[in-house]
Amino acid sequence: MESAPIIDKSKLSKTISTVGIVFPANLSNEYLKKYKPFLLNQEKLPNLAKDFAKDNNKLLLLNPSYKLSDMANWPQELQELITKNNYETMDYTIKLGYDDMSAHEVLQQLLPNDVMIPGGFETVGTIAHLNLHKNQLPYKEIIGQVLLDKNKTIKTVVNKTDKLNNVFRTPELEIIAGEKTLDTELKEAGVTFKLNFEKVYWNSKLQAERDRLLKLFKPNEILCDMFCGIGPLSIRAAKMGMKVYANDLNPECFEYLKINSKLNKVEHLVKPYNMDAREFVRHLINKEDAFFNHVYMNLPVDALEFLDVFDGLMKEKKNKRWNKHNLPFIHVSAFDTGKTIEEVENNFEERIQKVLKNFKKGSISYIHQIKNITAEKKMFCVGFKLPEEVAFGGIIEDDKEETAEDFEKIEKKVKSE
């Protein structure tokens, strides 16, 4: 990586023209609180002039929209403050240097007028993640350096050079400013995660979705996380007392899952796997005779296709481990372009039926919109209890109905493990 670009900070400045009211210094606290809606109220700038000194007075700075020539149209509260106390008013100019200006204000002066200023970035621990447009790329080092200067917790700025186009959903990244490392550490809801941003998948914006799901779980329940990544949901679920079977195909995610489980002292509750998702679920059912209450499938591109693993999956375990009362609840993420919730629901029914022929729309318990991807495309989570027709491979003729005694035996076995 090339050395950081040299920015001549002395040539970057901005002036703010506003109006001030001269008032007794001993009334500062009262006025700052009482007249706050009308004050300067700009980040990093005080509402009292720093360099004003006149007897025992201070200068209260107003919003720049107020002009002395238009005082008759000021809010009544300000007019009364001035007239009743016979306060002096004056024009006041604030000059800002590089250190006082925001990243947006600095880039407004550094970038050509036809180059859009980046609107924001994702923060992953100490890494700032940008998705720069083509006409921004010639200025990527300047953009990266300014963001580094203006965000003291950021140590590295990266730009994504390609989409998530590999089987592990990891981005291709270019470091454009700061330290030459993509190793970082972050906290989510008090839980610590270590990761290498280039080697594993991480999305901070999905925290709200993880928060929502965790409210649906109970501490004594068991989770099967088919595409767990480095464990953001799995480890948080374990922290609340759940047992978790956590799997990811990416060997890097597998290693970080183990690291983060130990880091958060839940390695006794999180059992890690590095397998194909279908083979993982079959292994749990057929080899480990495992039980779980919830299945999470966070692979929105094609998670619905993986539902085929549940077709007849529990047939051989019927009334031994599983019955119609204790089948797991599935939470599966997917994209859809439906314009109404009814259209989305119909779309999901049709798509799920392609892999689970016995699935019915009435089985869906919820469809939750996670976020907008584009104006038309949205990301959803679909929740449903696995239908017995699916789990046991269709309605079986002459199959005896489970009795209360059967159900009690299964429950007793599960709880004893």
VEXSESE-45812 format. One record per residue: residue in one letter; z, y, x of N, C-alpha, C, O, CB in turn. Coordinates in steps of 0.1 Angstrom, whole numbers, plus 5000, padded with zeros to 4 digits. Glycine has a CB too. Example, Ala and Ser with C-alpha at 12.3 -4.5 7.8 and 13.67 -1.06 7.14 Angstrom:
2
A507849435132507849555123507849675132508549675142509049555113;S507149785128507149895137507950005129508050115134505749945141;
***
This chain:
417
M500049885008500050005000500050125009500750135019501250004991;E499250225005499150355012500450425011501250405002498050435008;S500650525021501950605020501850695008500850725002502050685033;A503050735004503250814992502450944994502451005004504750844989;P501750994983501051114984501951234986503051234981500251134971;I501451334993502251454996502051554984500851594982501851515009;I503051584977503051684966503651814971504851814975503751624954;D502951914971503452044975504252104964503752174955502252144979;K505552074964506452114953506652264952506952314941507852044955;S506452334963506652474963505552544954505852664949506552534977;K504452484952503352544944503452514929502652554921502052504949;L504452424925504652384912505752464905506952454910504852234911;S505452534895506552614888506152634874504952624870506752744895;K507152684866506852704852507852814847509052814852507052584843;T507352904839508253014834508453004819507552964812507753154838;I509653024815509953024800510453164796511453214802511052914796;S509753224787510153364783510953344770510453294760508953454780;T512153404770512953394758513753524756513453624762513953264759;V514753514747515553634744517053594745517453474742515253684729;G517853684751519253654752520153754745519653874742519653654767;I521253714741522253804734523453814743524053714747522753744720;V523853944746524953964755526253964746526354034736524854104762;F527253884750528453864742529653844752529453804763528353744732;P530853864747532053834755532253694759532053604751533353874747;A532553674772532553544778533553454771533353324771532853554793;N534653504766535753424760535353354747536053274742536953504758;L534153394742533653334729532553234732531953184722533053444720;S532453194744531353094748531452964740530452924734531453074763;N532552904741532652764734532352774719531652694713534052704736;E532852884713532652904698531152924695530652864686533453024693;Y530553014703529153044700528152934703527152904696528753174708;L528452854714527552744718527552644707526552574705528052684731;K528652624700528752524690528252584677527452514670530252484688;K528652704673528252754660526752784659526152774648529052884658;Y526152834670524752874669523752774676522652814679524653014675;K524252654679523452554686522052544680521152534688524152424685;P521852534667520452514662519452624666518252594666520452504647;F519952734670519052854673518952874688518152964693519652974667;L519552784697519552814711518452744718517652674712520952764717;L518352774731517252724740517052574739515952524736517552764754;N518152494740518252354738517052274745516352204738518152324723;Q516952304758515952224766516552144776517552184782514852324772;E516052024778516651934788516851994802515952064807515751804789;K517951974807518352014820518552164821518952214832517351974830;L518452244810518652384811519852424802519952374791517352464806;P520752504808521952544800521552654790520552724791522952604809;N522352664779522052764769522752894772522652994765522652714755;L523352904784523853034789523153054802523052974811525453024791;A522753184804522053214816522953204829524053254829521453364815;K522453134839523253104850523453234859524553254865522652994859;D522453314860522453424869522753564862522553664868521153444876;F523353554850523653684844525153714846526053634845523453664828;A525353844851526753884854526854034850526154124856527053864869;K527654064839527754194835529154214828529354164817526654244825;D530054274836531454284832531954144829531854044837531654374819;N532654124817533153994813532253934802532753864793534554004808;N530953954803530053904793529153794798529053774810529154024788;K528553724789527553624792526353644783526353714774528153474790;L525253574787524053584780523653454773523453354779522853624790;L523653464759523353344751521853334749521253424744524053354737;L521253224754519753214754519253144741519753034737519253134766;L518353214735517753164722516453084724515953084734517553284713;N516153014713514852944713513653034716513653154711514652874699;P512752994725511653084728510753134717509953224718510753014738;S510953074705510153114694510553254688509853314681510153004683;Y511853284691512353414687511853534696512053524708513853414686;K511353634690510853754698511553874693511853894681509253774696;L511853964703512554094699511754174689512354244681512854174712;S510454164691509654244682509554194667509154264658508154244687;D510154074665510154014652511553984647511753884640509253884653;M512454064652513854034649514154034634515053964629514754124656;A513454104626513654114612513453974605513953954594512754214605;N512753884611512453754606513353644612513153524609511053724607;W514253684620515153584626516053534615516253594605516053654637;P516753414617517653364608518753464605519253534614518253224613;Q519253464593520253554589521553554598522153654601520653534574;E521953424602523153414610523053494623523953554628523353264613;L521853484630521653554642521653704640522253784648520353514649;Q520953754629520953894627522353954624522654054629520053924614;E523153874617524553924614525353924627526154014629525153834603;L525153824635525953814648525653944656526653994662525553684656;I524453984657524054104665524554234659525154314665522554104667;T524254254646524554374639526054404637526454514640523854384626;K526754304633528154314630528954344643530054414643528754194623;N528554284654529254304667528554404676529054434687529354164674;N527454464671526754554680526454504694526554564704527554684681;Y525954374693525654314706524254354711523354384704525654154704;E524154364724522954394731522054274732522454164734523154454745;T520754294730519754184732518754224743518554344745518954154718;M518154124749517254154760516254034762516653924760518054184773;D515154064767514153964771514653894784515353964792512754024774;Y514453764785514953694797513853594801513353524793516253624794;T513653584814512653484819513353384828514053414837511553564827;I513053254825513553144833512453094841511353054836514153034823;K512653084854511653024863512152884868513252864873511353114875;L511252784865511552644868510752604881509652634882511352554857;G511452524890510752464901510552324898510752274887511552484914;Y509952254908509652104907510852024902510751944893509152054920;D512052054908513151964904513651994890514351904884514251994914;D513352104884513852144871512852094860513152084848514052294870;M511652064864510552034854510551884851510951804859509252074859;S510151854839509951714835508751654842507851724847509951694820;A508651514842507451454847506151494840505151514846507551294846;H506251514827505151554819504651694823503451724824505451554804;E505651784825505351924829504651934843503752004845506552014829;V505151844852504651844866503151784865502251844871505451754875;L503051674858501651614857500651704850499451694853501751484850;Q501151794841500251884835499551974845498452014843501051974824;Q500352004856499752094866499052024877498152074883500852174872;L499351894879498751814890497451744885496551724894499651714895;L497351714873496151634868495051724862495451834856496551534858;P493851694863492751774857492951774842493551684836491351714860;N492451874835492651894821492051784813492551754802491952024816;D491051714818490451604810491051464813490551364808488951594814;V492151464821492851344823494151344815495051424817493151324838;M494251244806495451234798496651194806496651114814495251134786;I497751264803499051234809499651114803499751104791500051354808;P500051014811500650894806501850924796502751004799501250804817;G501750864784502750894774504050834776505050874770502150864761;G504150724783505350654785505150534793504050504798506050624772;F506250454795506150334803507350244799508350284794506250364819;E507050114802508150014799509050004812508550004823507549874796;T510350004810511249984821511749844821512249784812512450084820;V511549774833512049644835513049644847512549644858510949544837;G514249664844515249684855514949804863514949914857515249564865;T514649794876514349914884512849934885512350014894514849894898;I512049864877510549874877510049954865510449924854509949734878;A509150054868508450124857507050064856506350054866508350274860;H506750014844505449944842504450034834504750064822505749814834;L503350064840502350154833501050074830500849964836501950264842;N500350114820499050064816498050184817497750244807499049994802;L497550214829496750334831495350314826494750204827496750374845;H494750424820493350424816492450444828492950484839493150524805;K491150414826490250424837490150564844490150564856488850394832;N490250674836490150804842491450844848491450954855489650904832;Q492550774846493750804853493950734866494750774874494950764844;L493150634868493250554880493150624894493850604903492250434880;P492150724895492050794907493350874911493550914922490950894906;Y494250894901495450974903496750884902497850934900495551094893;K496550754903497650664901498750684911499950674907497150524902;E498450714923499550734933500350854930501650854931498950744947;I499650964926500451084922501251064910502451104909499351204919;I500650994900501450964887502650884891503750914886500550894877;G502450784899503550694903504650764911505850744908503050574911;Q504350854920505250924928506151024919507351034921504651004939;V505451094910506151184901507151104892508351154890505151264892;L506750994887507650914878508850864887509950854882506950794872;L508550834899509650784908510650904911511850884910509050734921;D510051024913510951134915511851174903512951214905510151254919;K511251154892511951204879512751104872513451134863510851254870;N512750984877513650874871514450804882513850714889512750774863;K515650844884516450804895516750654895517050604906517650884896;T516750594884517050444884515850364887515950244889517550414870;I514650424888513450354891513150344906513350444913512150414884;K512850224911512650204925511150174928510750194939513550104931;T510550114918509150074920508350104907508750084896509049924923;V507150164909506250184898504950104899504350094910505850344897;V504650024889503449934889502549974878502850024867503949794888;N501249934880500249944870499649804867499349734876499150044874;K499549774854498949644851497449654853496749744847499249604836;T496849564860495449564863494549474854493349484854495149534878;D495249384847494549294838495449254827496649274827494049174846;K494849184817495649134806496349014809496148954820494749114793;L497148964800497848834802496848724800496748664789499148814793;N496048694810494948604808495148464815494148394817493748664813;N496348434818496548304824497548224816498248284807497148314839;V497748094818498448004810499948044810500648014800498347864814;F500448114820501848154821502148294815503248334815502248144835;R501148364810501348494804501948594814502648684810502248484792;T501648584826502148674836501048784839499848744840502548604849;P501448904841500449014843500049024858500748984867501049144839;E498849074860498349114873498749254876498349344869496849094875;L499649284886500249414888499849474902499649394911501749404887;E499849604902499549674915500749774916500949854908498149744915;I501349764928502449864931501749994935501050004944503449814942;I502150104927501450234930502450334936502050444940500850284918;A503750304936504750394942506050314944506350224936505050514933;G506850354954508150304956508250184965507350154972508750274943;E509250104963509549984971508549874968508049854957510949934968;K508149804978507149694977507749564973507649464980506449684991;T508449564962509049444956508949444941509149554935510449424961;L508749324936508749314921509949234916510049184905507449254916;D510949204926512149144922513049254916513249364921512849074934;T513749224905514649314899515649244891515649124889513849414889;E516549324886517749274877517949374866517849494868519049254886;L518149314854518449404843519449344834519849234835517149424835;K519949434825520949384815520349404801519749504798522249464816;E520649304792520249314778521449264770521949154771519049234774;A522049354762523249324754524349264762525049174758522849224742;G524549324774525649284783525349154791526149114798526849254775;V524149094789523748974797522849014808521949094806523048874787;T523048964820522348994832521148894834521348774833523249004844;F520048954838518848864841518248914854518049024856517748874829;K517948814862517148834874515748784872515548684865517848764887;L514748844878513348804876512448864887512848964893512848834862;N511348804888510248874896509148904885508648814879509648774907;F508849034883508049074872506649024873505949014862508049224872;E506148994884504748944886504648794883503648744880504248974899;K505848714885505748574884506148514871505848404867506648514895;V506848594863507348554850506948654839506648764841508848524850;Y507148604826506848694815508148754810509148694809506248614803;W508148884808509348964803508849074794507849144798510249014814;N509449094783509149204774510349264768511049204759508149154762;S510749384774511949444769511949494755512949504748512249574778;K510649514750510549564736510849454726510949494714509149614734;L511049334730511349224721512849214719513349114712510749094725;Q513649304725515149284723515549294709516449214704515849394731;A514949384701515349394687515049264679515849234670514549514680;E513949194683513649074676514648964680515048884672512249024680;R515048964693516148874697517448904690518148814686516248874713;D517749034689518949064682518949014667519948964663519149224682;R517749024661517648984647517848834646518648784637516249024641;L517248754655517348614654518748564657519248474650516448544665;L519448624666520848584670521748604658522748534657521348664682;K521448694649522248714637522048604627522948584618521948854630;L520948524628520748414620521348284625521448184617519148394618;F521748284637522348164644523848174642524448274640521948154658;K524448054644525948034644526347974657525647904663526447954632;P527548014662528047964675528047814677527847774688529448024677;N528247744666528347594668526947524666526947404665529347534659;E525947604665524647544662523847514675524347554686523747634653;I522747444674521947404686520547464685519947454674521947244687;L520047514696518747584696517747504705518147464716518847724701;C516547484700515447434708514447554710513747594701514747314700;D514347594722513547714726512347664734512447624745514347824735;M511147654727510047584732509247664743508647604752509047554721;F509347794743508647884752509647984757509548104754507347954746;C510647944765511848024767511748134777512548224778512947934771;G510648134786510548224796511748214806512148094809510548374791;I512348324810513548314819514848304811515948304817513548434828;G514748294798515848264789516548384782517748374780516848204797;P515748494779516448604772517148564759518248604756515448714769;L516448474751517148434738518048314741519148314736516048394728;S517648224749518448104752519748134758520848084753517648014761;I519748224768521048254774521948344765523148324765520748324788;R521348434758522148514749522748424737523848444733521348624742;A521948324733522448224723523648144729524648124722521348134718;A523448104741524548024748525848114750526948064748524047974762;K525648244752526748334754527548344741528748374741526248474758;M526948314729527648324717528148184713528748164702526748374706;G527948084722528547954719527647844715528047734712529647964709;M526347874715525347774711524947684722524947724734524147834705;K524647554719524047464729522547484728522047504717524447314726;V521847494740520447524740519647424748519947394759520247664745;Y518547374742517447304750516347404752515747454743516947174742;A516147444765515247554768514147504777514347444787516047674775;N512947534773511747484780510747594783510547684775511147374772;D510147584795508947674798508047604807508447534817509347814803;L506747614805505747544814505647604828505347544837504347554807;N505947734829505947804842507047764850508247784847505947964839;P506847704862507947664871508747774876509947754879507347584883;E508147894877508948014881509948044870511148084873508048134884;C509548044858510548064847511647964847512747994844509748064833;F511247844849512247734850513347764860514547744858511547594853;E512847804872513847834883514747954879515947954881513147864896;Y514148064873514948174869515848144858516948204856514048294866;L515448054849516248014838517547954844518647984839515547914829;K517447864854518647804860519447914867520647914866518147694870;I518748004874519548114881520348194871521448224873518548204889;N519648234860520348324850521348254842522348314838519248384841;S521148124840522248044833523448044841524548064836521747904830;K523348024854524448014863525148154864526348174865524147964876;L524248254866524748394867525548434856526548514857523548484869;N525248394844525948434832526948324827527548334816525048454820;K527148224836528248124834528048044821528948014814529548184834;V526748004818526447924806525647804810524947744801525748014795;E525647764822524847654827525247524820524447424819524847634842;H526547514815526947394808526447384794526547284787528547394808;L525847504789525347504775523847504775523247474764525947624768;V523247544785521747554786521147444794521447434806521247694792;K520347354788519747244794518247284797517547294787519847114786;P517847304809516547354812515447244814515747134818516547434825;Y514247274810513147184811511847264816511747384813512847114797;N511047194823509747244828508647154824508147074832509747274843;M508247164811507247064805506347134796506547254792508046954797;D505247074792504347114781505247114769506047024767503147024780;A505047214760505947234749505947114739506947074734505547364741;R504747054737504746944728505446824734506246754727503246904725;E505246804746505846684753507346704754508146614752505346664767;F507746834755509246864755509846824742510946764742509347024758;V509246864731509846834718509846684715510846634710509146914707;R508746624719508746474717509746404725510446304721507346424720;H509946454738510946404747512346414741513146324741510946474760;L512646534735513946554729514246454718515346394717514146694724;I513246434709513446354698513446204701514346124697512346374687;N512446164709512246014712513045964724513445844724510845994714;K513246044734513945994746515446034746516245944750513246054758;E515746154742517146194743517846184730519046204729517146344748;D517046154719517646144706518446264703519646264697518646014705;A517946384706518646514705518546564691517646524683518046614715;F519446644687519546714674519546864677520146914687520746674666;F518846944668518947094669518747154655518147094647517847144679;N519347264654519347334641518247434639517647464629520647414638;H517847494651516747594651515747564662516047514672517447734653;V514447604659513447594669512847734670512447794660512347494665;Y512747784682512147924684510847904692510747834702513048014692;M509747964687508447944693507848084696507048134687507447864684;N508148144707507648274710506448264719506448284731508748354718;L505248244713503948234719502948284709502248204704503648094725;P502948414706502248464694500748434695500048434684502448604693;V500148414706498648394707498348254700497348254693498248384722;D499148154703498748024697499947934694499747814693497847954707;A501147994691502247914688502047824675502547714674503547994686;L501347884665501147814653500447674655500747584648500247894643;E499547674665498847544668499847434673499647324671497747564679;F500947484680501947384685502747324674503547234677502747454695;L502647374662503447324651503047174648503747104642503247404638;D501847134653501347004650502346894656502346774652499946984655;V503146934666504046834672505046784662505646674663504746894684;F505346864651506346824641505846734630506646684622506946944635;D504546704630503946624620504346474622503846414631502346634620;G505246434613505746294614506746274626507046154629504646204615;L507146374633507946364645509246284643509646214651508246504650;M509946304631511246244629511146114621512246064617512146344622;K509946064618509745944610510645824614511245764606508345904609;E510545804627511345684633512845704633513645614635510845654647;K513245834632514645864633515245894619516445944618514845984642;K514545874609514945904595516245814592516245694593513845874585;N517245884587518545824583519245774595520345704594518245714573;K518745794607519545764619520045884626521245894630518645684629;R519145984627519546114633519246224623519946324622518846134646;W518146214616517646314607517546274592517146154590516246364612;N517746364583517446344569517046474563516946574570518746284561;K516646474550516146594544517046704544516646824542515646564530;H518346684546519346784545519546864558519946974558520646734541;N519246794569519546864582518346894591518546904603520546774590;L517246904585516046934593516147074599516747164592514746914584;P515547104610515647234617514947344610513947324603515247224631;F515347464613514747584608513747634619514247654631515747694604;I512547654616511547694626511347854625511247904614510147624623;H511347914637511048054638509848064648509948044660512248144644;V508648104642507448094650506748234650506548294639506447984646;S506348284662505748414663504248404663503648304668506148494675;A503548504657502048494656501548634653502248714647501648394645;F500248654656499548774653498848754639498448644636498548824664;D498648864632497848864620497349004616497949104620498748804608;T496249004609495649134605495749164590495049254585494149134610;G496549084583496649104568497149244565497949304572497549004562;K496649304555496949444551498149454542498849554542495749514544;T498449344535499649334526500449214530499949124536499249334511;I501749214526502549094529502048974522502248864527504049124524;E501448994510500948874503499748814510499548694511500448914489;E498848904516497748864524498248794537497648694541496848984527;V499248844543499748784555500348644552500048554559500848874561;E501048634541501648514537500548404534500648294539502548524524;N499548444527498448354525497748314538497348194539497348414515;N497548404547496948374559497748274567497148174573496748504568;F499048294567499848194575499948064568499847954575501348254576;E499948054555499847924548498547854552498647734556499847944533;E497447924552496147854555496147814570495647704573495047954553;R496647894579496647864593497647744596497247654604497047984602;I498747744590499747634593499247504587499447404593501147674587;Q498547514575498047394569496947324577496647204576497547424555;K496347394586495347334595495947244605495247144610494547444603;V497247254608497947164617498947084611499346984616498547244629;L499447134599500447054591499947044577500247134568501847124592;K499246944574498546934561499446934549499046964538497646804561;N500746884551501646884540502447004538503447014530502646764542;F502147114545502847244545502447324532501247324529502647324557;K503447384526503147464514503747604516504747624523503847404501;K503047704510503547844512504947864507505747944513502647934504;G505347784497506747794492507847764502508947794500506847714480;S507447694513508447664523508847784532509847774538507847554532;I508047884532508248004540509548074535509548114523507048094540;S510448094543511748164539511648314542512148394535512948114547;Y510948354553510748494556509548514565509148424572512048554563;I508948634564507948684573508448824578508448914570506448684566;H508748834590509248954596508249014605507848954615510648924603;Q507949144603507049214612507749264624508749344623506349334604;I507349224636508049254648507549394653508349474657507849144659;K506249404654505749534660504249544657503549444653505949544675;N503649664658502249684657501549664671502149714681501949824652;I500549584671499749574683498649674684498449744694499149424685;T497849684673496849784671497049834657497949794650495349734674;A496149924652496149974638496049864628496549864617495150084636;E495249754632495049644623495849524626496349454617493549604623;K496149504639496749374643498249394645498749494651496149324656;K499049304639500549314640501049184644500449074643501149354626;M502249184650503049064654504149034644504849124641503549084669;F504148904640505148864630505948744635505548684645504448824617;C507048724629507848604630507948534617508348604607509248624637;V507548414616507548334603508648234604508748164613506148264600;G509448234594510648144593510548044582510248084570511948214593;F510747914585510847814574511647694579511647664590509447774569;K512247634569512847504572511847394572510947384563514047464562;L511847314583510847204584510847114572511847054569511047124597;P509747114564509647034552509746884555509246834565508347064544;E510446814546510646664549509246594549509046494556511546604539;E508346644541507046584540506346594554505546504558506146654529;V506646704561506046714575506846634585506246554592506046864579;A508146644585508946584595508846424594508846364604510446614593;F508746374582508746234580507346174577507146064573509646184569;G506246264580504946214578504446184564503746084562504746094586;G504846274555504446254541505446184533506446124538503046174540;I505346184520506246114511506045964512504945924509506146164496;I507045894516506845754518507245674505508345684500507745704530;E506345594501506545504489507745414492507845354503505345434485;D508545394481509645294482510745334492511545254496509145154484;D510645454498511645494507512945534500512945614491511145614516;K514045474504515245494497515745634499515545694510516345394502;E516345684489516945824489518245814498519045724496517245874475;E518345924506519545924514520745944505520746024495519546044524;T521845874508523045884500523945984507523746024519523745754498;A525046024500526046114506526646054518527046114528527046154496;E526745914518527345844529526445844541526945854552527645694525;D525145834539524145844550524245974557524345984569522745824545;F524246084549524346224554525646244562525646304572524246324542;E526746184557528046204563528046134577528646184586529146154554;K527346014578527345944591526546024601526946034613526745804588;I525446084597524546154606525346284611525346314623523246194599;E525946354602526646474605527846444615528046514624527246544593;K528446334613529646294621529146264635529746294645530346164615;K527946194636527346164649527046284657527246294669526146074647;V526346384650525846504657527046584662527046634673525046584647;K528146594654529246684657530046614669530846684676530146704645;S530046484670530846414680530146434694530846404704530946274677;E528946474695528246484708528446614715527946634726526746454706;
***
